[in-house]
C-alpha cells in the first residue's frame, strides 16, 4: 500500500509541476528583464478567446492611417476577440512618445522600428523576443530579401521583422531635363557625368543674379540618402567590420567629402542646406532637377505638377547603393504578447504587406509581393518601380549598430558647418572621428 501511496503522490506532484510550468492561457503578464527576457508563446501565438485590446503605433503622415486601419480591421475580422487601436505620428513626435511610454512602462504593444535604431532598443530589453514564436510555428523566412533581415538578427534570435526595404535611387525631373536638352540619367552616368550635365541644369531662371534651379539636392544630414553610398562607391568604408572604429577620416572618405563640397562651392550644382531650406523640398518645389531617395517619397511626389521618374545613382569607382528597412517590433512589457505576435506576423506577412504596398511607401520585404502586380503596378504613379528591385542587387545595408543614434547625430550636426562653407573638412573630421569612436566604445560596454 505504501508503494501505491508513494506512486500516487509522485504523480500528483508531477501534474502540479507541469501545470505550473505550462504555457500561459491568457498571455496577460508583462515580461520584464534584460536581453534574454522573452515571453513564451502560448498555443503557437494563436489569439485567445478573451477580449484583448492592442495598441499599434507608427510614424508617418495622416494619409497612412486609413490604410493601416484597413489592415487592422482585416486582422480583427479574422480575430474578432482582438481590437487594434492605430496611432500615426510624425517622425519626431513618434520617437518622443515612444521614449515616454517605454519609460512609463506602457508602450504600444506593436510599433514601427527603423532598422539602424533597432539594436539600441533591443539591447535595452524593451523588445519582445519573437524567436520562440517563430520556432513554435516554423516561421518561414525564405521569401524575405536577405538584406531586409540582416539588421534584425541577433544571437538570441529575432526581436523584430521587416515591413519593407528602401534602396536609394535618383529621382529626376523630366521636364527640366527636356527644357535643358539633357538626356535623362541612366546606368552610364558617373560622378563626372553628374557634374558635367548638372551645370546645364543649374540656372538663374528669373535673371536676378541668384541661382534658383539646381541640378541636385541631397539631404546631407544622414548617410542614407547620398554620402554613405558615395563613400562606398569611392572604395571607402563608413565603419570597421566590428563597428568599433569610424573610418570617415580615411583617404577614400575624405575624397568623397571633397567631391560633395565641390558640388556645392565649385561647380555650384547643389545648394547649401540654408539655401535648400528656403524651398522646403527643392525637388518637390521644382528648384532641383534631381534628388536621391528611397521609395517612401513616391506618394508625396505623385502630386507635383511636373513629370518625373527614377534612375540609378551615378557610379563612382564601383556601383553601390544603400538600403535601409522599416520593421515592426512588439513591446516586452506588452500584457498580451501572444496577440501582439499574431498581429505583428499579420503585418509582415502577405496580408499586411500586400495592403501596405498600395501606399507606395516602400519595396515589400517579401520577394513574392515585390515581384507581383501589387508592387510593380501600384496605383501611386507609373514610374520604373522595377528599378528599385534591380538596385537591390548592388545595395549594401545601412549600418546598424549600438550607439547609432548618438553617432549619427554627431556627424549630422557636426558636418553642417562644412556644407554651409563655415568650416574646413580636415579639421572638422579630426574633431568628429575621436568623438564618434568614443560613442562606439561606450555603446559596446
C-alpha positions as CSV (number, residue, x, y, z in Angstrom):
1,X,0.0,0.0,0.0
2,X,2.8,2.4,0.9
3,X,4.2,1.9,-2.6
4,X,0.8,2.8,-4.1
5,X,0.6,5.9,-1.9
6,X,4.1,6.9,-2.9
7,X,3.3,6.4,-6.6
8,X,0.1,8.5,-6.4
9,X,1.9,11.2,-4.5
10,X,4.6,11.4,-7.2
11,X,2.0,11.5,-9.9
12,X,0.1,14.4,-8.2
13,X,3.4,16.3,-7.7
14,X,4.3,15.8,-11.3
15,X,0.9,17.1,-12.5
16,X,1.2,20.2,-10.3
17,X,4.7,20.9,-11.6
18,X,3.6,20.5,-15.2
19,X,0.6,22.8,-14.7
20,X,2.8,25.5,-13.2
21,X,5.3,25.3,-16.0
22,X,2.9,25.0,-18.9
23,X,2.1,27.8,-21.4
24,X,0.0,30.7,-20.3
25,X,-3.6,30.7,-21.4
26,X,-4.1,34.5,-21.3
27,X,-0.7,36.0,-22.1
28,X,-1.6,38.6,-19.6
29,X,1.6,39.1,-17.7
30,X,4.2,41.6,-18.9
31,X,7.6,40.1,-19.2
32,X,10.5,42.2,-18.0
33,X,14.2,41.9,-17.6
34,X,17.4,42.1,-19.7
35,X,18.3,41.0,-23.2
36,X,17.4,37.3,-22.6
37,X,13.9,38.0,-21.2
38,X,11.2,36.6,-23.5
39,X,7.6,35.7,-23.4
40,X,6.9,32.1,-24.1
41,X,4.3,31.6,-26.8
42,X,1.1,30.1,-25.8
43,X,-0.6,27.9,-28.4
44,X,1.8,29.0,-31.1
45,X,0.8,32.6,-30.8
46,X,-2.9,32.0,-31.7
47,X,-5.3,34.6,-30.5
48,X,-7.0,33.8,-27.2
49,X,-10.7,33.6,-26.6
50,X,-11.0,36.5,-24.2
51,X,-11.4,40.1,-25.5
52,X,-8.0,41.8,-26.0
53,X,-7.1,45.3,-26.9
54,X,-3.8,46.0,-28.7
55,X,-2.2,49.4,-29.4
56,X,-0.3,49.8,-32.7
57,X,1.9,52.9,-33.2
58,X,3.8,54.0,-36.4
59,X,5.4,57.2,-37.7
60,X,4.1,58.7,-41.0
61,X,1.5,61.1,-42.4
62,X,-2.2,61.2,-41.6
63,X,-3.0,59.6,-45.0
64,X,-1.3,56.4,-43.9
65,X,-3.8,56.0,-41.0
66,X,-6.6,54.9,-43.4
67,X,-4.6,52.0,-44.9
68,X,-3.2,50.9,-41.6
69,X,-6.7,50.9,-40.1
70,X,-7.8,48.7,-43.0
71,X,-5.1,46.3,-42.2
72,X,-6.1,46.3,-38.5
73,X,-9.7,45.8,-39.5
74,X,-8.9,42.9,-41.7
75,X,-6.9,41.3,-38.9
76,X,-9.8,41.9,-36.5
77,X,-12.2,40.3,-38.9
78,X,-10.1,37.1,-38.6
79,X,-9.6,37.5,-34.9
80,X,-12.9,39.0,-33.6
81,X,-11.8,39.0,-29.9
82,X,-8.8,41.3,-30.7
83,X,-9.3,45.1,-31.1
84,X,-6.4,47.1,-32.5
85,X,-6.1,50.8,-32.0
86,X,-3.8,52.5,-34.6
87,X,-2.0,55.8,-34.0
88,X,0.2,57.7,-36.6
89,X,2.6,60.5,-35.6
90,X,5.2,62.5,-37.4
91,X,8.8,61.2,-37.1
92,X,9.9,63.4,-34.2
93,X,6.7,63.1,-32.2
94,X,6.7,59.3,-32.7
95,X,10.1,58.8,-31.1
96,X,9.4,61.3,-28.3
97,X,6.1,59.5,-27.4
98,X,7.8,56.1,-27.7
99,X,10.5,57.0,-25.2
100,X,8.0,58.4,-22.8
101,X,5.7,55.4,-22.9
102,X,8.7,53.0,-22.6
103,X,9.9,54.8,-19.5
104,X,6.4,54.7,-18.0
105,X,6.1,51.0,-18.7
106,X,3.1,51.3,-21.0
107,X,4.4,51.3,-24.6
108,X,2.4,50.3,-27.6
109,X,2.0,46.6,-28.0
110,X,3.3,46.7,-31.5
111,X,5.3,49.6,-33.1
112,X,7.5,50.6,-36.0
113,X,11.2,50.4,-35.9
114,X,13.9,52.0,-38.0
115,X,16.5,49.2,-38.6
116,X,19.6,51.2,-37.6
117,X,18.0,52.1,-34.2
118,X,16.9,48.5,-33.6
119,X,19.9,47.3,-31.6
120,X,19.8,50.3,-29.3
121,X,16.3,49.3,-28.3
122,X,16.9,45.5,-28.4
123,X,19.9,45.8,-26.1
124,X,17.8,47.7,-23.5
125,X,15.5,44.7,-23.1
126,X,12.4,46.6,-24.1
127,X,11.6,44.4,-27.2
128,X,9.8,41.1,-27.1
129,X,11.9,38.2,-28.4
130,X,9.9,36.8,-31.3
131,X,12.2,33.7,-31.8
132,X,10.2,31.4,-29.6
133,X,7.0,32.2,-31.5
134,X,8.8,31.7,-34.8
135,X,10.3,28.4,-33.7
136,X,6.9,27.2,-32.4
137,X,5.3,27.8,-35.8
138,X,8.4,27.1,-38.0
139,X,8.0,30.6,-39.3
140,X,9.4,30.7,-42.9
141,X,11.9,33.5,-43.7
142,X,12.9,32.2,-47.1
143,X,10.7,34.7,-49.0
144,X,12.2,37.8,-47.3
145,X,15.0,39.7,-49.0
146,X,18.2,38.7,-47.1
147,X,19.2,42.3,-46.7
148,X,15.9,43.1,-45.1
149,X,16.6,40.6,-42.3
150,X,20.3,41.5,-41.7
151,X,19.8,44.2,-39.0
152,X,17.1,42.3,-37.1
153,X,19.0,39.0,-36.4
154,X,20.8,38.8,-33.1
155,X,22.5,36.0,-31.2
156,X,19.2,35.5,-29.3
157,X,17.1,35.4,-32.5
158,X,14.7,38.0,-33.9
159,X,13.2,40.8,-31.9
160,X,11.7,42.4,-35.0
161,X,10.8,41.6,-38.6
162,X,10.9,43.9,-41.7
163,X,8.0,45.5,-43.4
164,X,9.9,46.8,-46.4
165,X,13.2,47.7,-47.9
166,X,14.3,51.1,-49.1
167,X,17.1,51.0,-51.7
168,X,18.2,54.5,-52.7
169,X,17.8,55.7,-56.4
170,X,18.0,59.0,-58.2
171,X,14.7,60.9,-58.8
172,X,14.8,63.3,-61.7
173,X,12.5,66.0,-63.2
174,X,11.9,65.0,-66.8
175,X,10.5,68.4,-67.7
176,X,13.7,70.2,-66.5
177,X,15.9,67.7,-68.5
178,X,13.8,68.2,-71.6
179,X,14.0,72.0,-71.3
180,X,17.8,71.9,-70.9
181,X,18.2,69.4,-73.7
182,X,20.0,67.0,-71.4
183,X,19.5,63.2,-71.8
184,X,17.8,61.5,-68.9
185,X,20.2,59.9,-66.3
186,X,20.8,56.2,-66.7
187,X,23.2,53.4,-65.7
188,X,26.0,55.0,-67.7
189,X,26.2,58.1,-65.5
190,X,29.2,58.6,-63.4
191,X,30.2,61.3,-60.8
192,X,31.8,63.2,-63.6
193,X,28.7,63.0,-65.8
194,X,26.6,64.3,-62.8
195,X,28.8,67.4,-62.5
196,X,29.1,68.0,-66.3
197,X,25.5,67.6,-67.2
198,X,24.5,69.2,-63.9
199,X,25.9,72.5,-64.8
200,X,23.5,72.7,-67.7
201,X,20.6,72.2,-65.3
202,X,21.8,74.8,-62.8
203,X,20.2,78.1,-63.7
204,X,19.1,81.6,-62.7
205,X,15.7,81.3,-64.3
206,X,14.4,84.8,-63.4
207,X,17.6,86.7,-64.2
208,X,18.1,88.3,-60.8
209,X,21.6,87.0,-60.5
210,X,20.7,84.3,-57.9
211,X,20.6,80.6,-58.8
212,X,17.1,79.3,-58.3
213,X,17.3,76.0,-60.1
214,X,19.9,73.4,-59.1
215,X,20.9,70.2,-60.7
216,X,20.9,68.2,-57.5
217,X,19.6,68.4,-54.0
218,X,20.7,65.8,-51.4
219,X,20.0,65.9,-47.7
220,X,23.5,65.5,-46.2
221,X,22.5,65.2,-42.6
222,X,22.2,61.4,-42.7
223,X,24.3,58.9,-44.6
224,X,21.3,57.1,-46.1
225,X,20.3,59.5,-48.9
226,X,23.7,60.1,-50.5
227,X,27.0,60.3,-48.8
228,X,27.0,56.8,-47.4
229,X,26.7,55.2,-50.8
230,X,29.2,57.8,-52.2
231,X,31.8,56.7,-49.7
232,X,31.3,53.1,-50.6
233,X,31.4,53.9,-54.4
234,X,34.8,55.5,-53.9
235,X,36.2,52.4,-52.2
236,X,35.9,53.7,-48.7
237,X,34.1,52.4,-45.6
238,X,32.0,54.1,-43.0
239,X,32.8,51.9,-40.1
240,X,35.1,49.0,-39.3
241,X,33.7,45.5,-39.6
242,X,33.1,45.2,-35.8
243,X,31.6,48.7,-35.6
244,X,34.3,49.9,-33.1
245,X,36.2,52.2,-35.5
246,X,34.9,55.2,-37.5
247,X,36.6,55.3,-41.0
248,X,35.2,58.6,-42.3
249,X,38.5,60.4,-41.9
250,X,40.4,57.9,-44.1
251,X,41.6,59.0,-47.6
252,X,38.8,57.4,-49.7
253,X,36.1,59.0,-47.5
254,X,38.0,62.4,-47.5
255,X,38.0,62.3,-51.3
256,X,34.2,61.8,-51.2
257,X,33.7,64.7,-48.8
258,X,35.7,66.9,-51.1
259,X,33.7,65.8,-54.1
260,X,30.4,66.7,-52.4
261,X,31.9,70.0,-51.1
262,X,33.0,70.9,-54.7
263,X,29.4,70.3,-56.0
264,X,28.2,73.0,-53.6
265,X,31.1,75.5,-53.8
266,X,32.9,74.9,-57.0
267,X,30.5,73.7,-59.7
268,X,27.6,75.0,-57.7
269,X,25.2,72.3,-58.9
270,X,23.9,71.7,-55.4
271,X,22.6,74.3,-52.9
272,X,23.8,74.8,-49.3
273,X,21.5,73.5,-46.6
274,X,20.4,77.0,-45.8
275,X,19.5,77.7,-49.4
276,X,17.7,74.4,-49.7
277,X,15.6,75.3,-46.7
278,X,14.1,78.2,-48.5
279,X,12.5,75.9,-51.0
280,X,11.3,73.3,-48.5
281,X,12.0,70.1,-50.5
282,X,13.8,71.6,-53.5
283,X,12.9,68.7,-55.8
284,X,9.2,68.8,-54.9
285,X,9.1,72.6,-55.3
286,X,10.7,72.4,-58.7
287,X,14.0,74.0,-57.7
288,X,16.2,70.9,-58.1
289,X,16.4,68.6,-61.1
290,X,17.5,65.5,-59.2
291,X,17.4,64.1,-55.7
292,X,18.4,60.7,-54.2
293,X,15.8,59.0,-52.1
294,X,14.0,55.7,-51.3
295,X,10.6,54.7,-52.4
296,X,9.0,56.4,-49.4
297,X,8.8,59.7,-51.3
298,X,6.7,58.3,-54.3
299,X,3.3,59.2,-52.7
300,X,4.4,62.7,-51.9
301,X,6.0,63.4,-55.3
302,X,3.0,62.0,-57.1
303,X,1.1,65.2,-56.6
304,X,3.6,67.6,-58.2
305,X,2.8,69.4,-61.5
306,X,5.8,68.1,-63.4
307,X,6.8,64.7,-64.9
308,X,9.4,62.7,-63.2
309,X,10.9,59.2,-63.0
310,X,13.8,57.3,-61.3
311,X,17.3,56.3,-62.4
312,X,20.3,54.5,-60.8
313,X,22.6,56.6,-58.6
314,X,25.6,57.8,-60.6
315,X,28.5,55.4,-60.4
316,X,31.9,56.0,-58.7
317,X,34.7,53.5,-58.8
318,X,32.1,50.9,-58.3
319,X,28.3,50.7,-58.4
320,X,26.8,50.7,-54.9
321,X,23.6,52.0,-53.3
322,X,22.4,51.9,-49.7
323,X,19.3,50.1,-48.5
324,X,17.5,50.5,-45.2
325,X,14.5,48.8,-43.7
326,X,11.5,49.7,-41.7
327,X,10.3,46.9,-39.4
328,X,7.8,46.1,-36.7
329,X,8.6,45.1,-33.1
330,X,6.5,44.2,-30.1
331,X,7.0,45.5,-26.6
332,X,8.5,43.3,-23.9
333,X,6.1,44.9,-21.5
334,X,3.0,44.0,-23.5
335,X,0.3,42.4,-21.4
336,X,-0.8,40.4,-24.5
337,X,2.4,39.1,-26.1
338,X,0.7,36.2,-27.9
339,X,-1.8,38.5,-29.6
340,X,0.9,41.1,-30.3
341,X,2.9,38.4,-32.1
342,X,-0.2,37.4,-34.0
343,X,-0.8,40.9,-35.2
344,X,2.9,41.6,-36.0
345,X,3.0,38.3,-38.0
346,X,0.0,39.6,-40.0
347,X,1.7,42.9,-40.7
348,X,4.9,41.4,-42.1
349,X,3.2,38.6,-43.9
350,X,1.4,38.5,-47.2
351,X,-1.9,40.1,-46.0
352,X,-0.2,43.1,-44.4
353,X,2.5,43.7,-47.0
354,X,0.0,43.5,-49.9
355,X,-2.1,46.3,-48.4
356,X,0.9,48.4,-47.2
357,X,2.3,48.3,-50.8
358,X,-0.7,50.2,-52.0
359,X,0.6,53.2,-50.0
360,X,3.7,53.2,-52.3
361,X,5.9,53.8,-49.3
362,X,8.5,51.1,-49.9
363,X,9.5,47.9,-51.6
364,X,7.9,44.9,-49.8
365,X,10.3,42.8,-47.8
366,X,8.7,39.7,-49.3
367,X,10.1,38.9,-52.7
368,X,6.9,37.4,-53.9
369,X,4.9,40.6,-53.2
370,X,7.7,42.8,-54.6
371,X,7.6,40.9,-57.9
372,X,3.8,41.0,-58.1
373,X,1.3,43.5,-59.5
374,X,0.7,44.7,-56.0
375,X,4.0,46.5,-56.2
376,X,5.0,46.7,-59.8
377,X,1.6,48.1,-60.9
378,X,0.7,50.0,-57.8
379,X,-1.7,52.9,-58.1
380,X,0.7,55.6,-56.9
381,X,2.5,56.6,-60.2
382,X,3.6,54.9,-63.4
383,X,7.3,55.1,-62.9
384,X,10.1,52.5,-63.1
385,X,9.2,50.6,-59.9
386,X,11.3,47.7,-61.1
387,X,14.5,49.8,-60.8
388,X,14.2,49.5,-57.0
389,X,14.3,45.7,-57.3
390,X,17.3,45.9,-59.6
391,X,19.1,48.2,-57.2
392,X,18.8,45.5,-54.5
393,X,21.4,43.5,-56.5
394,X,24.1,46.0,-55.6
395,X,22.8,47.7,-52.5
396,X,24.6,47.4,-49.2
397,X,22.7,47.6,-45.9
398,X,22.8,50.8,-44.0
399,X,25.0,50.1,-40.9
400,X,23.0,49.0,-37.8
401,X,24.9,49.2,-34.5
402,X,24.5,50.1,-30.9
403,X,25.0,53.8,-30.4
404,X,23.8,54.6,-33.9
405,X,21.5,57.5,-32.9
406,X,24.2,59.4,-31.0
407,X,26.8,58.6,-33.6
408,X,24.6,59.7,-36.5
409,X,23.6,62.9,-34.7
410,X,27.2,63.8,-34.0
411,X,28.1,63.6,-37.7
412,X,24.8,65.2,-38.9
413,X,25.2,68.2,-36.7
414,X,29.0,68.3,-36.7
415,X,29.3,68.5,-40.5
416,X,26.5,71.0,-41.0
417,X,29.0,73.9,-40.8
418,X,31.1,72.3,-43.6
419,X,28.1,72.3,-46.0
420,X,27.5,76.0,-45.1
421,X,31.1,76.8,-46.0
422,X,31.9,77.8,-42.5
423,X,34.4,75.1,-41.5
424,X,37.1,73.0,-43.2
425,X,36.9,69.3,-43.9
426,X,40.1,68.1,-42.4
427,X,39.8,70.0,-39.1
428,X,36.2,69.0,-38.7
429,X,36.8,65.4,-39.3
430,X,39.8,65.4,-37.0
431,X,37.5,66.6,-34.3
432,X,34.5,64.3,-35.0
433,X,36.2,60.9,-35.5
434,X,37.6,60.6,-32.0
435,X,34.2,61.6,-30.5
436,X,32.5,59.1,-32.8
437,X,34.8,56.3,-31.7
438,X,34.2,57.2,-28.0
439,X,30.4,56.8,-28.7
440,X,31.0,53.3,-30.3
441,X,33.2,52.2,-27.3
442,X,30.7,53.3,-24.8
443,X,27.8,51.6,-26.7
444,X,29.7,48.2,-26.6
445,X,30.1,48.2,-22.8
